Amino acid sequence: MRPSLAVPSVVLCVALLGAGCAAAGPPPPTRPDRTGETPAAAATTGAFSPTDVAWLQLTVAMSERLLPVLDLVPARTTDPAWRALAGRVEESQQADLIRSRGLLAESGAPATNPHEGHDMPGMITEAELTALRAARGPAFDRLVARHLRAHLSQAVRIARAEQGSGAHPATTALAATVVRDGSAELTRLDWLDPPTRAR
């Protein structure tokens, strides 16, 4: 059974690091500034908090799990609406992944994935990916809908918590983008696969 990931805003960092991922340990302290910025410029940029780093790490891990699912769509469904949705989600996931990795590098966090091998809410497992690879047509569409809904719902949930608890302006701005895009894609998904049909 996957661990529950409740994320009230005041304990986002604890939830992200502790829900099935305690072994990863807390993120390292933020790197000392080496850019030569003035204090005023540094204040505008802001420092990364442990919450920011934890959210970025989880966002990267979740996106990396979803992209192989989206790659399967063109060859396994003939429905143009599903192909269009998968294309839109993949484009936004790739953009978010690039931004998240860049921010993590800026924060000084290790490049390693602390969630490697962890099956958390919103992350597709190897067994689920194997089942998707074996499915075609409507059965595949139903499986994709279930996994995509789980991913987008969780991504929006933790991004909202980061908006409320994060400290780094560019990171909370990315969280706002994740909330906006994820909510829009959930609406499109509900049109293609109403929640009452979700498996």
C-alpha positions as CSV (number, residue, x, y, z in Angstrom):
1,M,0.0,0.0,0.0
2,R,1.3,3.4,-0.9
3,P,1.9,5.8,2.0
4,S,-0.6,8.6,2.4
5,L,0.8,12.1,1.6
6,A,-1.3,14.6,3.5
7,V,0.2,18.1,2.9
8,P,-1.2,20.8,5.2
9,S,0.8,23.9,4.2
10,V,2.6,24.3,7.6
11,V,4.1,20.8,7.4
12,L,4.8,20.5,3.7
13,C,8.5,19.9,4.2
14,V,7.9,17.2,6.8
15,A,5.2,15.6,4.6
16,L,7.4,15.6,1.5
17,L,10.4,14.2,3.2
18,G,8.7,11.9,5.6
19,A,5.9,10.2,3.6
20,G,7.7,7.1,2.5
21,C,10.9,9.0,1.9
22,A,12.5,9.5,5.3
23,A,15.6,7.7,4.2
24,A,16.4,10.5,1.9
25,G,17.2,12.8,4.8
26,P,16.7,16.6,4.9
27,P,18.0,18.8,2.0
28,P,21.4,20.4,2.5
29,P,21.7,24.0,3.4
30,T,21.5,26.5,0.7
31,R,24.7,27.3,-1.1
32,P,26.4,30.6,-0.2
33,D,25.8,33.2,-2.9
34,R,28.6,33.4,-5.4
35,T,27.0,35.6,-7.9
36,G,28.3,38.9,-6.5
37,E,24.7,40.2,-6.1
38,T,24.1,43.2,-3.9
39,P,22.1,42.6,-0.8
40,A,19.1,44.2,-2.4
41,A,19.3,41.9,-5.4
42,A,19.7,38.9,-3.3
43,A,16.7,39.8,-1.2
44,T,14.6,40.0,-4.4
45,T,15.8,36.6,-5.6
46,G,15.2,35.0,-2.2
47,A,16.8,32.0,-0.5
48,F,15.6,28.4,-0.9
49,S,13.9,26.9,2.1
50,P,13.9,23.1,2.9
51,T,10.3,23.2,1.8
52,D,11.2,24.6,-1.7
53,V,13.9,22.0,-2.2
54,A,11.7,19.1,-1.0
55,W,8.9,20.2,-3.4
56,L,11.2,20.5,-6.3
57,Q,12.7,17.1,-5.7
58,L,9.3,15.5,-5.5
59,T,8.1,17.4,-8.6
60,V,11.1,16.1,-10.6
61,A,10.6,12.5,-9.4
62,M,6.8,12.6,-10.3
63,S,7.4,14.1,-13.8
64,E,10.1,11.5,-14.5
65,R,7.6,8.7,-13.7
66,L,4.8,10.2,-15.8
67,L,6.7,10.9,-19.0
68,P,7.2,7.2,-20.0
69,V,3.4,6.8,-19.7
70,L,2.7,9.7,-22.0
71,D,5.2,8.3,-24.5
72,L,3.0,5.2,-24.9
73,V,-0.1,7.1,-25.9
74,P,0.4,7.7,-29.7
75,A,1.0,4.0,-30.5
76,R,-1.7,2.6,-28.2
77,T,-4.8,4.7,-28.8
78,T,-6.5,5.8,-32.0
79,D,-8.5,8.6,-30.2
80,P,-7.2,12.0,-31.4
81,A,-8.6,13.6,-28.2
82,W,-6.4,11.4,-26.0
83,R,-3.4,12.0,-28.2
84,A,-3.9,15.8,-28.0
85,L,-4.3,15.7,-24.2
86,A,-1.2,13.5,-23.8
87,G,0.7,15.9,-26.0
88,R,-0.3,19.0,-24.0
89,V,0.5,17.3,-20.7
90,E,3.9,16.1,-21.9
91,E,4.8,19.6,-23.1
92,S,4.0,21.1,-19.8
93,Q,5.7,18.3,-17.9
94,Q,8.9,18.7,-19.9
95,A,8.9,22.5,-19.3
96,D,8.3,22.0,-15.6
97,L,11.0,19.4,-15.4
98,I,13.5,21.7,-17.0
99,R,12.6,24.6,-14.6
100,S,12.6,22.3,-11.5
101,R,16.0,20.9,-12.3
102,G,17.4,24.3,-12.9
103,L,16.1,25.6,-9.6
104,L,17.5,22.5,-7.8
105,A,20.9,23.2,-9.3
106,E,20.6,26.8,-8.2
107,S,19.7,25.7,-4.7
108,G,22.8,23.6,-4.3
109,A,20.8,20.4,-3.7
110,P,22.4,17.1,-4.8
111,A,21.7,16.0,-8.4
112,T,20.6,12.6,-7.2
113,N,16.9,11.7,-6.9
114,P,16.1,11.1,-3.2
115,H,12.8,9.5,-4.3
116,E,14.3,6.8,-6.5
117,G,12.5,3.5,-5.9
118,H,9.8,5.1,-3.8
119,D,6.2,4.5,-4.8
120,M,4.3,7.6,-3.5
121,P,0.9,9.0,-4.4
122,G,0.9,10.3,-8.0
123,M,3.8,8.1,-9.0
124,I,3.2,5.2,-11.4
125,T,4.9,2.0,-10.4
126,E,6.9,-0.4,-12.6
127,A,4.1,-3.0,-12.4
128,E,1.6,-0.3,-13.5
129,L,3.8,0.7,-16.4
130,T,4.1,-2.9,-17.5
131,A,0.3,-3.2,-17.5
132,L,0.0,-0.1,-19.6
133,R,2.5,-1.4,-22.1
134,A,0.4,-4.5,-22.6
135,A,-2.9,-2.6,-23.0
136,R,-4.5,-1.2,-26.2
137,G,-7.5,0.8,-27.2
138,P,-10.2,1.6,-24.6
139,A,-8.6,-0.5,-21.9
140,F,-5.4,1.5,-22.3
141,D,-7.4,4.8,-22.3
142,R,-9.0,3.8,-19.0
143,L,-5.6,3.0,-17.4
144,V,-4.0,6.2,-18.7
145,A,-7.0,8.2,-17.3
146,R,-6.6,6.6,-13.9
147,H,-2.8,7.3,-13.7
148,L,-3.0,10.7,-15.2
149,R,-5.7,11.8,-12.8
150,A,-3.7,10.5,-9.8
151,H,-0.6,12.3,-11.0
152,L,-2.3,15.6,-11.8
153,S,-4.4,15.7,-8.6
154,Q,-1.4,15.0,-6.4
155,A,0.8,17.5,-8.3
156,V,-1.8,20.3,-7.9
157,R,-2.2,19.4,-4.2
158,I,1.4,19.6,-3.3
159,A,2.0,22.7,-5.5
160,R,-0.7,24.5,-3.7
161,A,1.0,23.7,-0.4
162,E,4.3,24.9,-1.8
163,Q,2.6,28.2,-2.8
164,G,1.5,28.6,0.8
165,S,4.7,27.5,2.5
166,G,7.6,28.1,0.1
167,A,10.1,30.9,0.4
168,H,11.9,31.1,-3.0
169,P,10.0,33.4,-5.4
170,A,10.8,31.5,-8.6
171,T,9.9,28.2,-7.0
172,T,6.6,29.4,-5.7
173,A,6.0,30.9,-9.2
174,L,6.6,27.5,-10.7
175,A,4.2,26.0,-8.2
176,A,1.6,28.4,-9.4
177,T,2.2,27.3,-13.0
178,V,1.8,23.7,-11.9
179,V,-1.5,24.5,-10.2
180,R,-2.8,26.4,-13.2
181,D,-1.8,23.9,-15.9
182,G,-2.6,20.8,-13.8
183,S,-6.1,22.1,-13.0
184,A,-6.8,22.8,-16.7
185,E,-5.6,19.4,-17.7
186,L,-7.8,17.8,-15.0
187,T,-10.8,19.6,-16.5
188,R,-9.9,18.2,-20.0
189,L,-9.4,14.8,-18.5
190,D,-12.8,14.9,-16.8
191,W,-14.4,15.6,-20.2
192,L,-12.7,12.7,-21.8
193,D,-13.1,10.3,-18.9
194,P,-15.7,11.5,-16.3
195,P,-14.6,10.7,-12.7
196,T,-17.5,8.3,-12.3
197,R,-15.9,6.1,-14.9
198,A,-12.4,6.4,-13.3
199,R,-10.9,3.0,-12.4
